[in-house]
Amino acid sequence: MELTALLCSATQRLAEAGCSSPAPDAAALLGHAVGCDPAEVHRRALLGHAVDADGPEVAALEDGVARRAAREPLQHVLGYAWFAGARLTVGPGVFVPRPETELLVERAGEILASRGEGRVQVELVDLCTGSGAVVLGVAAAVERRRQAGERLPELVLRAVEIDHRAAEYAERNIESTGMTVDLRVSDARVEFADREGQVDLVVSNPPYVPDGAVPDDPEVADHDPERALYGGSPDGLAVPLQLARHAATLLRPGGWLLMEHDDTQGESLPRLLGELGYVDVVDHRDLAGRPRFVEGRWPGR
Ligand SMILES: C[S@@+](CC[C@H](N)C(=O)[O-])C[C@H]1O[C@@H](n2cnc3c(N)ncnc32)[C@H](O)[C@@H]1O
């Protein structure tokens, strides 16, 4: 069977199932089945490549399309997600990292570059690390800056995740990147008492969905763990605020907190950070113009 025909029929089935990006998903699934990336799938399709209709590639594609058409997240079917240039292992039991979180990661890289002037080491803590996406993404962003010739201090990386299953993914991803991360399986609202006043940057993509605001997409509602989504109050801010309060105890005077939030929290969370005592509080929008994450500096007491 020609790859073009396989791509067309997979795209059509995914569109009929209500998937939001049927064509890219079909190319990713076909690539997974034949062992190449989506760009190579399109190149081979254009050149008229074909596979045996009874062969393993077609069977693997069929399996992938059926799972995706049942609205399993593409990343669960593939077994990985691309995030900030890194391929992370994900699957049932862990939150699939989202592209919008890459903006927070880039901003963290900028801050560490400026904060690091004249320092030998800077310390970063990722609260609610899930698959390890943010801590590993920031480390990779800093490494890219280094390779581009910027002088950056050594990073000391720490992360915490409450869920054992999610933490296993983080452990695996940390191991596969070869980075050293002090990963703790614990409650981020109280962990790292041993680092009080010593952290330069706290990053967090916490659970922040308002309780009762059940996500529309089955990929999210049925597959992201509940504990990864809901912020523990009608406005979704109970857990984020507990984390922001705890972050203040960890930060050195002048240290930064970067925290992702729901697009309904672009005014409330910055205001509440101000009330907790953070200064230079700025909210950032994502590429679609929606309020996405907040930064603030802890002045010290
Ligand atoms: C929205 S997900 C984000 C995961 C990851 N940071 C990312 O961006 O892909 C939130 C994560 O926080 C974890 N979590 C929820 N409450 C927590 C707590 N009190 N302490 C530590 N982790 C927590 C969840 O298990 C989930 O992995």
Ligand as a Chemical Component Dictionary entry (heavy atoms), coordinates in Angstrom:
data_LIG
# 
_chem_comp.id                   LIG 
_chem_comp.type                 NON-POLYMER 
_chem_comp.pdbx_formal_charge   0 
_chem_comp.three_letter_code    LIG 
# 
loop_
_chem_comp_atom.comp_id 
_chem_comp_atom.atom_id 
_chem_comp_atom.alt_atom_id 
_chem_comp_atom.type_symbol 
_chem_comp_atom.charge 
_chem_comp_atom.model_Cartn_x 
_chem_comp_atom.model_Cartn_y 
_chem_comp_atom.model_Cartn_z 
_chem_comp_atom.pdbx_ordinal 
LIG C1  C1  C 0  0.162 20.136 35.597 1  
LIG S1  S1  S 1  1.154 18.777 36.040 2  
LIG C2  C2  C 0  2.710 19.409 35.464 3  
LIG C3  C3  C 0  3.809 18.411 35.337 4  
LIG C4  C4  C 0  5.091 18.986 34.719 5  
LIG N1  N1  N 0  5.617 20.056 35.529 6  
LIG C5  C5  C 0  4.825 19.477 33.318 7  
LIG O1  O1  O 0  4.807 20.697 33.087 8  
LIG O2  O2  O -1 4.652 18.645 32.427 9  
LIG C6  C6  C 0  1.238 18.930 37.797 10 
LIG C7  C7  C 0  2.035 17.862 38.529 11 
LIG O3  O3  O 0  2.021 18.171 39.920 12 
LIG C8  C8  C 0  1.922 16.991 40.679 13 
LIG N2  N2  N 0  1.421 17.394 42.004 14 
LIG C9  C9  C 0  0.166 17.738 42.370 15 
LIG N3  N3  N 0  0.141 18.106 43.665 16 
LIG C10 C10 C 0  1.410 18.001 44.128 17 
LIG C11 C11 C 0  2.023 18.258 45.397 18 
LIG N4  N4  N 0  1.334 18.699 46.447 19 
LIG N5  N5  N 0  3.356 18.037 45.502 20 
LIG C12 C12 C 0  4.090 17.591 44.453 21 
LIG N6  N6  N 0  3.561 17.337 43.237 22 
LIG C13 C13 C 0  2.235 17.548 43.064 23 
LIG C14 C14 C 0  0.999 16.133 39.857 24 
LIG O4  O4  O 0  1.107 14.770 40.225 25 
LIG C15 C15 C 0  1.496 16.445 38.434 26 
LIG O5  O5  O 0  2.537 15.576 38.082 27 
# 
loop_
_chem_comp_bond.comp_id 
_chem_comp_bond.atom_id_1 
_chem_comp_bond.atom_id_2 
_chem_comp_bond.value_order 
_chem_comp_bond.pdbx_ordinal 
LIG C1  S1  SING 1  
LIG S1  C2  SING 2  
LIG S1  C6  SING 3  
LIG C2  C3  SING 4  
LIG C3  C4  SING 5  
LIG C4  N1  SING 6  
LIG C4  C5  SING 7  
LIG C5  O1  DOUB 8  
LIG C5  O2  SING 9  
LIG C6  C7  SING 10 
LIG C7  O3  SING 11 
LIG C7  C15 SING 12 
LIG O3  C8  SING 13 
LIG C8  N2  SING 14 
LIG C8  C14 SING 15 
LIG N2  C9  SING 16 
LIG N2  C13 SING 17 
LIG C9  N3  DOUB 18 
LIG N3  C10 SING 19 
LIG C10 C11 SING 20 
LIG C10 C13 DOUB 21 
LIG C11 N4  SING 22 
LIG C11 N5  DOUB 23 
LIG N5  C12 SING 24 
LIG C12 N6  DOUB 25 
LIG N6  C13 SING 26 
LIG C14 O4  SING 27 
LIG C14 C15 SING 28 
LIG C15 O5  SING 29 
# 
